[in-house]
Amino acid sequence: MRVRRRTLALALPVALILGLGGCSSDDEPEPGTTAATSAAPTASEPETTEPTESPEPEPTETGPTPPPRPAAMDDTGKKGAQAAAEYFIALTEYSAISGDSRSLRAMTYSSTCTTCEALIAEAEGIKSNGYIVSGGKNDLTNITVSNRDQPTGGYAVLASFDSEEMTISEAGGKAVQVYDGDSGNVQIDVVHDGDDWRVMALVTDQGRAK
């Protein structure tokens, strides 16, 4: 299945934060002290100071940006279900790139979605090993949403997926895994639990999303 591969996306940690030093003020005399002298001050040669060059600002790296939560997810019907499914796929890609799987975990019913747990584990593994992932972009098309399932209260979101080739490499550039591009059909079962949308299951017609 390509969803699994697609969710791995670009790995590696990220943001370098440039610290700035604090400003210092001129020293002031201690309370109660004076600077009286009995002799006239002698003139001194003015000191010449070399012009100082301002250091060039160091470039900063920014990490991947998490996908914005779609406003349509505020809807608790079919519109929200579709938006939730698309958002979940975007989160799988983001978590692989950033190593931040918190939003993905928060949206997953781990007791029912074993595929989701596998995607999370893969993303975290790529991050912990310092791998770099290129490619693996996912596209969902022909999206349809079923009627609300009465027993579970959830919706089945069905779509065609297409994912490009993805390469997982060591930091030095050596490829450790290459996945060919793939396409097929996917079903993402989502439910609104009263607070937000959660994913109950994710399956594909190829049976490899596990």
Summary of the structure (lengths in Angstrom):
residues: 210
radius of gyration: 28.1
end to end distance: 8.2
largest distance: 99.0
contacts: 565
relative contact order: 0.23
helix: 25%
strand: 24%
